[in-house]
Amino acid sequence: MEMNLIKVVPEFIMLGTAFLLLVIELFIARGSRKFFGVIGILGAIATGISLLYQETGSALGGLFIQDQVAIYFKALFVLCAVLVLYITMMYEDKIKHWKGEFYSLILFSIAGMMLLASSSDFISFYVSLEFVAVCLYVLAAFTSENRNTIEAGLKYLITGALASGFLVYGISFIYGSTGATGFSAVATALKTAPGSGFLVLGLSLAIIGLTFKISSIPFHVWSPDVYQGAPTPVTALLAAASKGAGFVVIMRILFTALGGIKAEWMVFVAVISGATLIFGNLAAMPQKDLKRLIAYAGIGSAGYLLMAVAAGSTLGAGAIMFYMLTYIFGILGSFLAIVIFHNSEGSDLIDSYAGLSRRSPLLAFSLFVGLLSVAGFPPLGGFIAKLYIFAAAVKEGLWVLAVIGVVMAIVSMYYFLLVVKSIYLRPPHNTAPIHVDFTSRAVLYVVNFATIFLGMYPGPVTDWVMDIAKVLF
């Protein structure tokens, strides 16, 4: 059995950096841990560099696959790690009894997501998924002095355990029907034997279980409370990286392993997509807390991505990959601005952002660009991403779902424009300028530029991701 560990080097670097921080924590006195963030960022950059030299192929006896899809998503996770670690460094001063394990857990969760992206077997997939989940459970409840954080972490844990039960049952039924756990082996088994009722049941249970990871209906209930109650860097990690990890696995399972029975899961996924779109966007409209509003918008975003999954095509897979790139820039740029504002004002209420444009034009512009990109406002990156998703849905005959998506996109523009209205048109409660340090300004400039660039000149990137997406079929 070939191990071929050279293909797991990026994961080893990320895990090694996480363990290094744990060891350092044992030998230093209490105080600032911001240099942990610097070490973590350097480790993430080293991981990203190692990805550039990775060759495609399998490892760990076929449990692990290194292909272009895996490398692409791992690069996205590395980008998330760098930005989330920097956001954590900005957030650290506001938390009592801060501990360096927080930085380690972020890196451990990113390493788990990287393993998820390379999962080629239901066994490696489930182990990697649970590894990520445990790290995120701890992170969500890390600031134990905050009652809301403890409540959010508990809801996250209970919902996650229930979803895991659905997932394990689904995997067991799929194995019982095909006699295989490897994604390629399952696909081969489906070519030689017709699908059974047990296979359809297993497929349904597995999809329902995976909705927890992407925060879509029916396992979406944890999302608003956790987004609001968890430390803001954890919210950013859940909003960006965790969603990407969920969808790369969904694509591997449905497109690669179960692509032969597309007719059995296409309508089911489309129904979940439509329900998620409607609920997420309508529930976001009355929200008064910005993090909670972003949580419901994230549920809506899961609906768009599921629309591309329902299409079950190369165009749909490429649209998911491009959407995740634009979403990461938009959402993490917004969260960096939110943390800087929270450090100054101590509030995440939308009303507290009134007149922000007069106090910090850069923070106001960053929220404007990031939130409206997530909404799909032209000419930002999120607009192009949604166009590709709609095109994939229409091409496969999902007209009703595409119409729902267009209507909900208009709704999302409405509630995000209410935030923009508060930022630009309402008078400020406090007229004191908000200081943004040089490094944060540079990061915000880069993220805003990327969001605008992906909307104005998407061609090279979309051609690239569409070519990569062919690997899944």
N, C-alpha and C positions, 0 to 999 in steps of 0.2 A: 504494500500500500504506500503510494508516494505521498510524502509530506510536503515537499517543495516549500519550505518555510520562507524562502526569499520573497515570496509574494505577499507575506504577512508582515513585512518590515514596517510599513506605515503604521499599522496597528500597534506593533511593538514599540515604536517610538512614542506614540501617544500614551500608551499604557506606562511606559518607562518614565515619562515626564510626570505622570500622575503619581506614581509610586515615589519618585524623587521628592515631590512636594510633601508627601506624607512623612517621609523620613526627616526632612528638614524641620518640619513642624515639631518633631520630638525634641529638638535640641536648641530651640530659640525661645527667648522670653516672650511674654505677652506684648502686644503692640501692633503696629501696622503690618499688614501682610500684602501690601501692594506689590512688593517685589516678587511675590508668588505669581501674580498676574503677568509680570514681565517674563518670568521663567516659562510660564505656561504658553504665552504667546510665541516665545522662541521655539518651544517644543512643537507647537502647531505649525509654525513656518517650516521647521525641519521636516515635519510630516508631509506638508504640501510639496516640498522639494523632492522628497522620496517618491511621491506619486508620479512625478514627471518621468521617472526612469523605470516605472513598472511595466512589465510585459504581461500580455494577457495569458490566461491559462487557469487551471484548477490547482488546488492545494488541499492539504488536510484530508486526504483520502476522498476527495470529491465533495466534501462538505462546504468548501470555500471556492468561490470563483472570482477571478480578477479579470473583468472585461471592461469595455469602455463605459458602459452604464455605471458600473461600480466606481470606477475612477472619477467619473463626472460628479456623482453624488458625494463621494468622499471629499472632493475638492470643495463642494458646497459646505460640507460639515466643518472642514478646516476653516473656511471663511467665517462660519458661524462661531467657531471656537475663538478666533481672534477677536471678533467684535464683542461677543458676550463676555470674554475675560476682561476686555477694556471697560465695558459697562460695569462689570463687577468692581473694578478698581475705583471707578467714579462713585459707586454706591456704598463702598465699605465704611466710609466715615460716619454714615447715618445709623449704623447698627451697633448695638451694645454687645459685648462679649463675642466679638467676631473671631472666627477660627479659620486657620488656613485650609482645613479639610474642604471648605466650600470650593476652592479652586480645583482641588484634586477631583472632587465629585463631578465637576463640569467636564474635566478631561476624561474621566472614566466613562461618563455617559456618551461623549463624542466618540470614544473608541468603540463602545458598544454599537453605536449607530453605523460606524464604518464596517463593523462585522456584519451588521444587518444588510448593508448594501451588497455585500459579497456572499450572502447566504444562498446556497443552491440546493438546500435540503430542508425539509420541515423540522428536522431535529436541530440543526445549527441555527435556523431561523428562530425557533422558540427559545432556545437558550440565550441567544443574543438579545431577543426582545425582553426577556425577563431581567437580564443584566442591566439593560437601559432603564427599565421600569423601576427597579430597586433604587438606582442612583437618583432618579427623578423624584421618587417618593420622599427620600431623605432631603433633597434640596428644597422641595415644596414646603416642608415643615421645618426648615433649618433655623429660623429665628423664633425660638420657642417662647420668647417673652410676649409675642404677639398672638392674642387669642384667635384672630381671624386667620392667621397663618396656620395654626394648629388645626383649626376646623377645615381649612382648605386641604391640608395634607391628608387628613383622615378621610375626607370625601374622595380624594384622588386614589388613596389606597384601596378603599372598599370597592369603588367602581372598577378599578384596575383588576382586582382579584376576580370580580364577577366576569369581566370581559375575558380574562385568561381562561376561566372555566369554559366559556363558549368556544374559545379558540382550540383548547385541547380536545374537546369533544369533536369539533369539526375536523381537526387533523386526524383523529383516530378513525373517523368514518371514511375519510379520503384514503387512508392507509388500508383499511379493511376492504375497500372497493377496488383498489388498484394493486395492492400488495407491494407498494413502493413508497418511499419517503423523499427520494431525490426528485427535484422538479423535472428534470429531463426524463427520468424513469417514469414518473407519473404521466407525462405527455406521451411517452411511447406506449404505455399501457392503455391509454385512452384511444390510441389509433387501432389497437388490435381487439379491443373489447368495448361494447357499447356502455354508456353511462347507466348506472342503476339509481334506484331511489335513495339508497344509502349515500351514494356519491353526491347527489343533489342536496341531501340533508347536510352532509359534511361541508359542502361548499357554502351553503347558507349560514351555517354556524360559524365557519371561519371568517366569512365576510363581516358578520355581525360583531365578532370578537375584535376584528381589526378596526372597526369604527371607533373604538376607544382611543387608539393611538392617533388617529387623525381628527378627533373631536367632531365626529358627525353623528347624526341620528342613527341608532337609538342611544349610543353611549356618549352623549355630548354633555350630560348634566354637570359633570365635574368642571368643565372648562371655565365658565364665568366666575365661579367662586375661587378656583385656583389662580386664575389670571389676576384677580383682584387681591387675593390674600397672600399669595406667594411673594417672596422678594422679587423686585423688578427684573434682575438679571435672569432669574429662573423663568419668569413669564416670557422674556425674550427668547430663551432657549426652547421653551415649549412651543412658542408661536412659530418659530422658524425651523430649527433643526429637527425637532421631534416630528413635525408634520412631514418634512421631507423624508425622514426615515420610514414613516408609515407608508408613504406612497411608493417608494422604490420597492418595498416588499410586496405591496399590493400588485404592482406591475409584474413582478417576477412570478407571483403565484397565479394571477389570472391570465396574463399574456403568454407566459412560457409554460407553466405546468398545466394549466387548465384551459389553454387557448382552443383546444379541440372541442370543448363544449361551450363555446361562446354564447350560443343560443340560450343555454340554461341560465347564465348569470347576467346577460346583458340587460334584460328588463328589470331584474331585481336591483342591480346597481343603479339603473336609471331612476327607479322609484326612490331609492335612498337619496340619490343626488337631488332630485326635485324637492323632496321633503326637507332636506338639509338647507337648501338654498332659501326656501320660503321662511322656515323657522329662524335661521340665523340672522337674516337681514331684517325681518320684521321685528324680532326681539331686540335688535340693536337700537332701534329708533328711540325708545323712551329712556335710554341709559344716561345717567348723569356722571358716572365715573369713567374716565377715559380708558383705563385698563380693562374695565368690564365691557365697554363698548367694543374695544379691539377683540376681546374674546368672542363676542357674538359675530363680529365681522369675520373672525377666523373660522367659525363654524360655517359661515356662508362661503368662505374661500374653499373649504373642504368640499362643499357642494359643487363648485366649479371644477375642481380637480376630479371629482367622481364622475362628472359629465364626460371628461376626456377619457376616463377609465372605461365608462360604458361604451364609448365609441369603439374601443378595442382595436385600434389601428396604429400604424406607425405615426400618422399625423397626431393622433391623440397622445401617444407616448411622448413625442417631441414637444407637444404643447405643455404637458405636465413638467417636463424638464426646464423649459424656458420660463414657465410660470413660477416655478420654485426659485429660479435665479432672481427674477424681478421682485418676488415676494420677500426674499431674504434682505435685499437692499432696502426695500421700502419699509419693512417692519422693524429691522434693526436700527435703521437711521432714526425712525420715529421713537424707538425706545431709548436711544442715547439722548435724544432731546428731552424725553420725559424724565429721565434720571437727573439730568442737569437742572431741569425746572424743579423737580421734587426736592433736590438738595437745597435749592434756594427758598422755596415756598412751603415745602412739607405737605403738599396736597396733590392728589391726582384727579380732583373734581374738574369737570369741563369748565365750570363757571370760574374757577381760579385762573384759567388761561386767558381770561378777558384782557384785551389790550397787549398781549405778548409781543406783537409786532413793534410796539413802541419801546419795549424794554429790552428786547433782543431780536433784531431782524433775522439773524441766522437761525435761531431756534424756531421762530415762526415759519420761516421758509422751509426748514427741514421737515417740520410737521406737515406743512402744506404739500410738499412733494411726496413724502412717504405715505401719508394717509390717502391722498388722491390717487397715487399709483395703485395701492391696494384696492381702491374702489374701481379702478379701470378708467380713469379720466385721461383723455388724450391731451398732449402727445407723450404721455409717460409710459414706462415699460409695462406696467400692468395692463394698459389698454391693448397693446399688441398681443400680450399673452392671452387675454380673454378672447380676442379676435380668433386666434388659432384654435382655442377650445371650442368656440361656436362653430368654426369651420369644420372641425373634426366631427362634432355632433350632427351637423346638417348633412355631411357627406355620408353618414351611416343611417340617415333617415330619422334621427331623433329631433324632429322639428319642435314638438311640444316642449321638450326639455330645453332646447335652445331659446325658445320664446320666454320661458320662465327665467332663464339665465339673464336675458336682456332686460326684462322688467326688474329683476332683483338688482341688476347692476345700476339701474337708475335710482332705485331705493337706496343703495349703498352710497351713491354720490350725494344723495340728499342728506343723510345723517352725518356724513363726513364734512359736507359743506357747512353744516350747522357748527361744527367745531371750528372750521376755518373762519366762519362769520364771527364767532366769539374772539378768535385770535386777532382778527384784523379790524373789525368794525365796532366792537364794544370798548368802552373806556376801561382802563386798567384799575384794579383795586389798589395797586401799589405801583407807584411810578419809578421806583428805584431800578436802575439798569441791572440786568442779570449778567454776571461775568462768565465768559466762556474761555477757558484756557486755550493756549496755542494748539496743543495736540488734539483736543476735542474739536476745535475749529477745522483742523486739517482733515480729521476723520469725517466730519459732517460734509465738508466740501467734496471729498472723494465719493462718499455714498450718494449724495445728491446728484453729482455728475453722472455716476453710473446709472442711476434710475432714469435720468433724462436721456442719456446716450442710448440706452436700450429701447427707448421709445422712439427716438428720432432716427436711429440707424441700426435697426435690429437684424438686418439681412445676414451678415456673417455669422452671428451667433445662432440664429434660427436654422440656417443651412447646416451648421455644425451639429446641433442637437438632433435634427431630423435624421442625419446620417448615423449618429450614435444609436438612435432609437431602433434602428433596423436589427440590432443585436438581439432584441427581445422576441423577435418573431421568426 
